[in-house]
């Protein structure tokens, strides 16, 4: 199937955000500790830990740092009790936003999230207000590759869909349950993805004009910059021409 790079829109500022490596790595460490506490230190038995470690490695975090974080979680050296809390709200033009957080202080976190929404023309809403507009699924991205080979291997392994983008990149879409088996099948076939994760994707998109997009990008960047933020998802469709201006 043909398409255009919506995933690029959703992650439109990751390149800039990754410059702040210290902050991003600190978030990965927190996630690794919590995932280890919750599901144990063996990645083959702990899918959440495996996904977080994969993301950390993709961001060039050192293996020693990852292993130390796993050890901290295993022996419970971190005495803080974190909770996974999801916030939902609206941005400009009715765009839907989900903010996933890890927090040891819900009052602080909700105040920070509400402040950012209000500052950039958004509105923090109630739980369930926008989550129905998204679907959770596996996402495997190839920046380049043999489309026919990727399609054959992925579909035989049970992929839901294959999307070929105008820029030559290829997306393999999976269910959350089949994500790891399909990714491992592709890697075994010597088809190494440039990025892969289980993520939340919008069912439909809302296109933003230049004025709204500028404010919306600031909103998303500010939400991502909060210490307790784990991930931010939204359904805004921002053209590449607009993105490159910021």
C-alpha positions as CSV (number, residue, x, y, z in Angstrom):
1,X,0.0,0.0,0.0
2,X,1.2,3.5,-0.8
3,X,1.1,6.3,1.8
4,X,3.0,9.2,3.2
5,X,5.1,9.5,6.3
6,X,2.6,10.1,9.1
7,X,5.0,8.6,11.6
8,X,7.4,11.4,10.8
9,X,4.7,13.9,11.7
10,X,4.1,12.2,15.1
11,X,7.8,12.2,15.9
12,X,8.4,15.5,14.2
13,X,10.8,16.8,16.8
14,X,12.6,13.7,18.0
15,X,15.8,14.8,16.3
16,X,15.8,18.0,18.2
17,X,14.7,16.4,21.5
18,X,17.5,13.8,21.2
19,X,20.0,16.6,21.6
20,X,19.0,16.8,25.2
21,X,20.4,13.3,25.8
22,X,20.9,13.7,29.5
23,X,17.2,14.2,30.1
24,X,16.1,11.5,27.7
25,X,18.5,9.0,29.1
26,X,17.3,9.8,32.6
27,X,13.8,8.9,31.5
28,X,14.9,5.7,30.0
29,X,16.7,4.8,33.2
30,X,13.5,5.4,35.2
31,X,11.5,3.3,32.8
32,X,14.0,0.4,32.9
33,X,14.0,0.4,36.7
34,X,10.2,0.4,36.9
35,X,9.8,-2.3,34.2
36,X,12.4,-4.5,36.0
37,X,10.6,-4.0,39.3
38,X,7.3,-4.9,37.8
39,X,8.2,-7.8,35.5
40,X,11.7,-9.0,36.4
41,X,15.1,-8.6,34.8
42,X,14.9,-11.3,32.2
43,X,13.9,-9.6,28.9
44,X,12.6,-12.9,27.4
45,X,10.0,-12.9,30.2
46,X,9.4,-9.2,30.3
47,X,8.2,-7.6,27.0
48,X,7.9,-4.2,28.5
49,X,11.6,-4.2,29.6
50,X,12.6,-5.5,26.2
51,X,10.9,-2.7,24.3
52,X,12.4,0.0,26.6
53,X,15.9,-1.5,26.2
54,X,15.5,-1.5,22.4
55,X,14.4,2.1,22.4
56,X,17.4,3.0,24.7
57,X,19.8,1.2,22.4
58,X,18.4,3.0,19.4
59,X,19.0,6.3,21.2
60,X,22.6,5.2,21.6
61,X,22.5,4.6,25.4
62,X,25.5,2.6,26.5
63,X,24.8,-1.1,27.5
64,X,26.6,-0.5,30.8
65,X,24.1,2.2,31.7
66,X,21.2,0.0,30.8
67,X,22.6,-3.0,32.8
68,X,23.1,-0.7,35.8
69,X,19.5,0.4,35.6
70,X,18.3,-3.2,35.4
71,X,20.4,-4.0,38.5
72,X,18.8,-1.0,40.4
73,X,15.4,-2.3,39.6
74,X,16.3,-5.9,40.5
75,X,17.5,-5.1,44.0
76,X,15.0,-2.2,44.5
77,X,17.7,0.4,45.1
78,X,15.3,3.1,43.9
79,X,12.9,3.5,46.8
80,X,10.4,5.7,44.9
81,X,7.1,4.3,44.0
82,X,6.1,5.3,40.5
83,X,2.7,5.0,38.9
84,X,1.8,5.0,35.2
85,X,-0.7,7.7,34.6
86,X,-2.3,8.7,31.3
87,X,-3.7,12.2,30.6
88,X,-5.9,13.0,27.7
89,X,-6.8,16.3,26.2
90,X,-7.3,18.5,23.1
91,X,-5.0,20.9,21.2
92,X,-5.9,23.5,18.6
93,X,-8.4,22.6,15.9
94,X,-9.8,19.7,17.9
95,X,-6.6,17.7,17.8
96,X,-6.4,14.8,20.2
97,X,-3.5,14.3,22.6
98,X,-2.5,11.5,24.9
99,X,0.3,12.0,27.5
100,X,1.7,8.9,29.2
101,X,3.6,9.6,32.4
102,X,5.6,7.8,35.1
103,X,5.2,9.7,38.3
104,X,5.8,9.5,42.0
105,X,3.7,12.6,42.6
106,X,0.3,12.7,40.8
107,X,-0.5,16.2,42.0
108,X,2.7,17.6,40.7
109,X,2.4,15.8,37.3
110,X,-1.2,16.8,36.6
111,X,-0.5,20.4,37.5
112,X,2.5,20.4,35.1
113,X,0.5,18.8,32.3
114,X,-2.5,21.1,32.8
115,X,-0.3,24.2,32.7
116,X,1.3,23.2,29.4
117,X,-2.1,22.5,27.8
118,X,-3.4,25.9,28.9
119,X,-0.3,27.8,27.9
120,X,-0.5,26.7,24.3
121,X,-4.3,26.8,23.7
122,X,-5.1,23.2,24.7
123,X,-7.4,21.7,27.2
124,X,-6.8,18.9,29.6
125,X,-9.8,16.6,29.6
126,X,-11.1,13.5,31.4
127,X,-9.9,9.9,31.0
128,X,-11.3,8.3,28.0
129,X,-12.1,11.5,26.2
130,X,-9.8,10.9,23.2
131,X,-8.3,7.4,23.7
132,X,-11.0,5.9,21.5
133,X,-9.5,7.9,18.6
134,X,-6.3,5.8,18.8
135,X,-5.3,2.2,18.3
136,X,-2.4,0.3,19.9
137,X,-0.3,-1.6,17.4
138,X,3.3,-2.7,16.5
139,X,5.3,-0.5,14.2
140,X,8.4,-1.6,12.3
141,X,10.1,1.0,10.1
142,X,12.6,0.5,7.3
143,X,14.2,3.7,6.0
144,X,15.1,1.8,2.8
145,X,14.9,-1.8,1.7
146,X,13.6,-4.4,-0.8
147,X,9.9,-3.8,-0.7
148,X,8.9,-7.2,-2.2
149,X,11.2,-9.1,0.2
150,X,10.0,-7.2,3.3
151,X,6.4,-7.6,2.2
152,X,6.8,-11.3,1.6
153,X,8.5,-12.1,4.9
154,X,6.3,-9.8,7.0
155,X,3.0,-11.0,5.6
156,X,4.0,-14.6,5.9
157,X,4.8,-13.9,9.6
158,X,1.3,-12.4,10.1
159,X,1.7,-8.6,9.7
160,X,-1.5,-6.6,9.5
161,X,-0.3,-4.2,6.8
162,X,2.6,-3.0,4.8
163,X,2.9,0.8,3.9
164,X,5.3,2.1,1.3
165,X,5.9,5.9,1.7
166,X,6.8,8.4,-1.0
167,X,10.3,8.8,0.5
168,X,11.0,5.1,0.0
169,X,10.6,4.1,3.6
170,X,8.5,1.0,4.4
171,X,6.3,0.5,7.5
172,X,5.3,-3.0,8.7
173,X,2.2,-2.8,11.0
174,X,1.5,-5.6,13.4
175,X,-0.8,-6.4,16.4
176,X,0.8,-5.9,19.8
177,X,0.7,-9.6,20.4
178,X,2.6,-10.5,17.2
179,X,5.1,-7.6,17.3
180,X,8.1,-9.4,18.7
181,X,7.7,-12.6,16.6
182,X,7.3,-10.6,13.4
183,X,10.3,-8.3,14.1
184,X,12.5,-11.3,15.0
185,X,11.4,-13.1,11.8
186,X,12.4,-10.0,9.8
187,X,15.8,-9.8,11.6
188,X,16.4,-13.5,11.1
189,X,15.8,-12.9,7.3
190,X,18.5,-10.2,7.5
191,X,16.0,-7.4,7.2
192,X,17.1,-5.1,10.0
193,X,14.6,-2.3,10.8
194,X,15.8,1.3,11.5
195,X,13.2,1.6,14.3
196,X,10.5,-0.6,15.9
197,X,8.1,-0.2,18.8
198,X,4.7,-0.9,20.1
199,X,2.9,2.5,19.9
200,X,-0.4,4.2,19.8
201,X,-1.5,5.4,16.4
202,X,-4.5,7.7,15.6
203,X,-7.3,6.3,13.5
204,X,-7.8,9.6,11.7
205,X,-5.7,12.8,11.4
206,X,-6.5,16.5,11.6
207,X,-4.6,18.7,9.2
208,X,-3.2,21.9,10.8
209,X,-2.4,25.2,9.0
210,X,0.8,27.1,9.6
211,X,-0.5,29.3,12.4
212,X,-2.0,26.4,14.4
213,X,0.9,24.1,13.7
214,X,3.4,26.5,15.2
215,X,1.6,26.6,18.5
216,X,0.8,22.9,18.4
217,X,4.5,22.0,18.0
218,X,5.3,24.1,21.0
219,X,2.6,22.3,23.0
220,X,3.9,18.9,22.1
221,X,7.6,19.8,22.7
222,X,6.7,21.2,26.1
223,X,4.7,18.1,27.1
224,X,7.6,15.9,26.0
225,X,10.0,18.0,28.0
226,X,8.2,17.4,31.3
227,X,10.3,15.3,33.7
228,X,7.5,12.8,34.2
229,X,6.5,12.4,30.6
230,X,7.0,9.0,29.1
231,X,5.4,9.4,25.6
232,X,3.1,11.9,23.9
233,X,0.8,10.8,21.1
234,X,-1.5,13.0,18.9
235,X,-3.5,13.0,15.7
236,X,-2.2,16.2,14.1
237,X,-1.2,16.0,10.4
238,X,1.6,18.6,10.0
239,X,3.2,18.8,6.5
240,X,6.9,18.3,6.2
241,X,7.2,21.9,4.8
242,X,5.8,23.3,8.1
243,X,7.9,21.0,10.3
244,X,11.2,22.1,8.7
245,X,10.4,25.7,9.7
246,X,10.7,24.9,13.4
